[in-house]
Amino acid sequence: MLNVAIYSLASMFWPDDVELALSLLEAFSGIGMILGPIVGSAVYTWFGFKLTFFVFGSTLVPIAILSACFFARRLSREIDIDDSYKQLEEVVSTHESQ
């Protein structure tokens, strides 16, 4: 489900560079699929299950906060643009009706 959402967000946030955004998403997804099991198994071997769970779980919290801040800022900018476009449409439509 995350993949569907991230591709939609990438095409919404970078409409001029959709190809670049999607290629970077695919590249980093592939790198994560290659390195994830290697790093995860090494950490599991060294520290055991509980510490591995806490290490990777605690790294996800700051990443989630940074992502939320980034996307909230980008979404508020997109909403402002959409609102100003709607206001412009209203002005044009009232001007045409007169």
MODELLER restraints for C-alpha pairs under 7 A, 6 or more apart:
rsr = mdl.restraints
at = mdl.atoms
rsr.add(forms.Gaussian(group=physical.xy_distance, feature=features.Distance(at['CA:7:A'], at['CA:22:A']), mean=6.83, stdev=0.5))
rsr.add(forms.Gaussian(group=physical.xy_distance, feature=features.Distance(at['CA:10:A'], at['CA:18:A']), mean=6.90, stdev=0.5))
rsr.add(forms.Gaussian(group=physical.xy_distance, feature=features.Distance(at['CA:10:A'], at['CA:21:A']), mean=6.17, stdev=0.5))
rsr.add(forms.Gaussian(group=physical.xy_distance, feature=features.Distance(at['CA:11:A'], at['CA:18:A']), mean=5.33, stdev=0.5))
rsr.add(forms.Gaussian(group=physical.xy_distance, feature=features.Distance(at['CA:43:A'], at['CA:52:A']), mean=6.11, stdev=0.5))
rsr.add(forms.Gaussian(group=physical.xy_distance, feature=features.Distance(at['CA:44:A'], at['CA:52:A']), mean=5.63, stdev=0.5))
